[in-house]
Amino acid sequence: MNQPLAYVHPGAKIAKNVVIEPFATIHNNVVIGEGTWIGSNVTIMEGARIGKNCNIFPGAVISAVPQDLKYNDEDTIAEIGDNTTIRECVTINKGTTDRMKTVIGKNCLIMAYSHVAHDCIVGNNCIFSNNSTLAGHITVGDYVVLAGMTAVHQFCSIGNHAFVTGGSLVRKDVPPFTKAAREPLSYVGINSVGLRRRGYSTEKIREIQHIYRILYQMNYNNSQAVEIIEAEMEATPERDEILQFIKDSQRGIMKGYFSKI
C-alpha cells in the first residue's frame, strides 16, 4: 500500500503487501520484499535489496553512495535480510569494488543513529545498539551484540556470539564467543549469558572457557597458545572456529586484560 504522498520510482520492484508511509522516497533499482514496512521520511536509494517482513523507521537512509573518495559510481548494492528492523536515522551505505555490496543479515535489530559503512558484511541475529558505528570493510558474525556507541575500525572482524560493551573502540579483531570491554579493548571473559540463551550446554561453555584461558590467561603468545589448543584439546566445531578466526585475523586479535599493551 503506497501513500499518495510517498515517491516510488517506476523502476522499483515492490511486493504487493509492502506498506510505504507518506514522504518516503524509493529510488530506481530497488527491490523490497513482502510484508515490509517503510516509515515516513525513509530514503531507499539505488541498489537497495530489502527482504521480507522488515521494518524501516523514519529518517533511515539505505544504500546511499559510500563515504569513500575512491568510489567511482560502481554498480553496487546494499542488502537487508528478512525480518530485520532498522530504527530511526540509521544509515547503511552500499558497497564498492572491494566486495560490491554491503550486507545486513536476517533477524537483526539495528538501533537508532547507527551507521554501517560500505562493504560491511553483518551476519544474522545481530543487535547493534544506538549510535553503533561500523567503518568500511568490516565483517561481523552471527548473534553479535554491540552495545551503545561502539565504534569499529575499518577491516576489523568480530566473531560469532561476541558481545562488545558500550562505548568501546574496536581496533583489533574480536574472537567468537567472547566479551570485549575496557580501553584499550580487551578480553574480559566469554559471552556465557548469550550462549546459554542460545542453547549452549554447560559442558560446551566450559570447553570454550578453557580455550580462552589458554589463549589469554596463561602467559603464552598467540602462536604458542594455538599450538597447545590444537595439541591438547579435542577437535570440536567451536574449537576449530576459534582457531580459524585467530589464524585468519588480519589486524590481530584483541589483548587479554592481563596482557601488557
N, C-alpha and C positions, 0 to 999 in steps of 0.2 A: 504494500500500500504506500504509494508515494504522495506526500502532501503537495498541493499546488505551489507552495512557496519554496519547495526544495528544487535544486537544479540537478538533473541527471542527464549526462551526455548520452546521445542516442547510441554511441558505440559501447556503452557499459552493458554488461550482462548481469542482470539482476534476477534472482529467483522470484517466483510469483508471490510468495508469502513473506518477503522482506518488508520491514517497516522502515520508512525513511521519514524522519520528522522535519518540520519546517526549518528552512535556512541551512540545511545540509547541502553540500556540494559534492557530486560524484563525477569525476573526470572520465575521459575516454580510456579504453583498455583497462577496465576494472571488472573483476568478477566477484560477486557476492552470493554466498550460498543460502540455502533455505533457512528460514526461521531467524535470521539475523535482524537485530535492531540497530539502526543508525540514529543517534540522537541529534538534536538541533545543533547547528553550527559545527558539525563534524566535516572535515575535508578529507575526501578519499581521492588521492591523486593517481596519475597513470602508473600502471604496473602493480596495483594492489590486487592481491588474491586472498579474499576473506572467506573463511569456511562457513559451515552451518552453525546456527544457534549461537552466534557471537553477539555480544553486547558492546557497543562502542559509544561512550558517553560524550557529552558536549565538549567541544573545544579540541578534541583529539585530531591529529593530522597524521594520516597513514600514507606511506610511500612517497613522501617528498624527496626531492633530489638530495643526494648525500652532501654533507657539510665537509667535502673533501675537494681541495683545489685540483686534484688530479682527475676528478670526474669530468668526462667529456661527452655527456649526453648518451652514454651507452644504454641499450635497451635492457634494463634490469627490472627486477620485481621485489615486492615485499609480501611475504606470505603470513597469514594469520590462521592458525589451526582451528578446528571445530571447538565449540563450547568455551572459547576464550573470551574473557572480559577485559576491555581496555577502558580505564577510567578517565576522568576529566583531564584534558590538556596533555595527554601522553603524545609524544612524537616518536614515530618509527620511520626511519629513512630506508629507502630501497638500496640495493647493492651496487657495487662497482665491478670492474673486470676481475677483481680478486675471486669472488665467489658467485657473482652475478645475481645474488639475492640476499635478502635479509629474512630470517625465519623466526616466527614465534610459534611454538608448538601447540598442541591441543590441551584444553582444560587448564589454561594458565589464567592468572589474575595479575594484571599489570596496573598498579595503583597510580593515583593522580600525579601528574607532573613528571613521571618517569620518562627517560629518553633511551631509545635503543638505536644506536648508530648503524651505519652501513656495514653489510657483510657480517653481522652478528647471527649466530645460529643458536637459538634457545630451544631447549627440549620441551617435553610435555610436563604438565602438572607443576609448573613453576609459579612462585609468588614473588613479585617484586613490590616491595612496599614503597610508600610515597617518596618521590624525588630520587629513586634509584637511577643511576646513570651508567650506561654502557658505552664506552668508546668503540671505535671500529674494530672489526675482525675478531670479535670475542666469541668463544664457544662456551655454552652453558649446558650442563647435562639435564637429566630429568629430576623432578622433585627438588629443585634448588630453591632455597628461600633467601632472598636478600632483604634484610631489614632496612628501615627508612634511611635515606640519604647515603646509601652505599654508592661509591664511585669506583668503577673498574677500569683499569688501564688497558689501552689497546693491545690486542694479540694475547691477552690472558685467557686461560681456560679455568672453568670451575666444574668439578666433577659431580656425578650423580649424588643426590641426597645431601649435599653440603648445605650448611647454614652459615651465613655471614651476618654478624651483628651490626646494629645501626651505626651510621656514621663512619663506617670502615672505608679505608683507602686500600683497594686491592691492586697491588703492584706485581705480585707473583701468583703463580697458579695455585689453586685451592684443591687439594686432592679429594676424591669421593669420600662420602660418609663422615666428613669432619665438621667441626665447629671452628670458625675463624673469628678472632677478636683482637683487641689491643692495637697499639701503634708502636712500631710497625706491626702489620698484620701477622698474627701468629696462630699456631695450632693450640687450642685450649681444650681439646677432647673430641670425642666423636659425637655425632648427632643422634644420641641414643633415643631421645624422645621422639624424633621424627621417624627413626627406624622402627620403634615399637608401634607407632601409629600405622605403619605400612606393613605390619605383619611379620617383621623380622623376629626370630626366636631369640631367647636369652643366650643360647649357645652361639648363635651366629654373631650376635652383638659382642660377645666376649672374644670371639675369633678376630673380629675387626679391631677391637681394643688392643689385643696383643700385637697385631701387626703394627699399629701405630706406636705402641710402647717401644718396640724395637727401632722404629724409624726416628722417633722424636725424643725418647727419654732414656736412652742407654749410651749416649755419647758416641754413637757411630756417625760417620759421614753417610751421605745418601747411598753411595756405591756399596759401602760395607753393609749397610742395613738391607739393601736389596738382595745382596748375596746370601745373607743369613736367612732372610724370609724365604727365599727360594729353596734354600737347602734344608731348613728345619720345619717348615710349615707345609701341611698337605695342600695340594693344589685344589682350590675351590674357585667358583666364579668371582667371588668377592676379592680373594687374594690376588687373582690374576688381573682383575680390573684395576686394583690399586697399583700393582707393579707396572702394568702397561701405561697407566697415566703418568707415573714418575718417569718412565723411560721416554715417553713421547713429549714431555714438558720442554717447551722452547725457552720460556722465561725463568725456569727453575721454580721449585715449589716453595711455599711459604715456610718460614722457620718455625721451630718449636719454641715455646716460651722459656725453656731453659737454655736455648742456644745463644751464643754470642752473636750480636748483629754486626 
